[in-house]
Amino acid sequence: MNSSRSLALISLFAALLAVFGLIPKIDLPLGVPITLQTLGVMLAGCLLGPKRGMQAVLLFLVAVALGLPLLSGGRGGLGVFMAPAAGYLIGWPLGALVTGSVMTMLPSATPKSAAISAFIASSLGGLLVVHAMGVVGLVRLANLSWTQAFFGTLVFVPGDLLKCAVCAMVVHTVARGLPDWNFGGRSLK
């Protein structure tokens, strides 16, 4: 894949994360809102692969750090990286990396196999990794105990499993419409 196409895809997925931020957040007492933006992390990993998926999320987070109000609820600036949700945000690039890496290892020859692989990959990267980082953030920044942080993050799991299913459906649709798509960035150099 040429560098201009790679740059365009990275930018497109960073923009997709911003668009998902337009959907209102649901605030929880934990200090971490429910947003649709983790779906963008999952899609970036599944569709772009580990390297470019992570780059797309990092590009998005740099824009947020520079003050652009791209997070759900119009949040942005360095302050969001000091809030209880910071662990989740920091986990997004790693989540995209793991999602893309797992996607490269799983079968994607048919739309059905690509969708199943996407569900597994997004569950491991977009859910498990992001939540693990979120728990660390809650312990460090919200001063919760490990037990409180672990049980607090469980409230997000049903919604995130739904996002994994949506990611799988999108991958299935892409596999049907673009049969030459290289899921997980297999042929991307």
PyMOL commands that set and color helices and strands:
alter all, ss='L'
color gray80, all
select helices_A, chain A and resi 3-20+37-48+50-65+78-81+86-105+111-141+146-177+183-185
alter helices_A, ss='H'
color red, helices_A
deselect
rebuild
show_as cartoon
